């Protein structure tokens, strides 16, 4: 499959995930004649007020071995140590929503702050174990893009674990023909503090 097809599919997935994640917001707009901004603020406030506090610990960023040369991989940081906090809530469909802020060491050993909203559709595997898949919309700041000015991004997100602790992953795809950018899988852990 070509990079342009992968890029199109990635963008389609992200747009679809956002539309589904904010579907409740759109329905609320139609029912209550409330503005999108007011509905989003109310959703965020509900997560902050009623959500469980979690700590986010990152530690590994895998760079695609077919995207980066061996020499370039030797220069990159794959120990993406970082720390963050989140407020997590289960909605009426028992899916997970969270607001978070996190700082990690990026691929170039520079600080990478990010903050955003994530939505995961959850599926139980057993009485205690569950998996989730969804998307996150975030603001991110990187020294190598836009001179560190925060910019928006939408990325896929997935998890496996219990309601209280999960191994989570997000993926930055390679969306251009150029090798040496994107194709990074970030792994982190979410632990509830409540």
Secondary structure, DSSP 8 states (H G I E B T S, - for coil): --HHHHHHHHHHHHHHHHHHHTHHHHHHHHHH---HHHHHHHHHHHHHHHSEEEEEEEEEEEE-TTTS-HHHHHHS-----EEEEEEEEE-TTS-EEEEEEEEEE-TTS-EEEEEEEEEEEEEESSSS-EEEEEEEEEEE--TTSGGG--EEEEEEEEEEE-SSEEEEEEEE---SS-SSS--EEEEEEEEE--
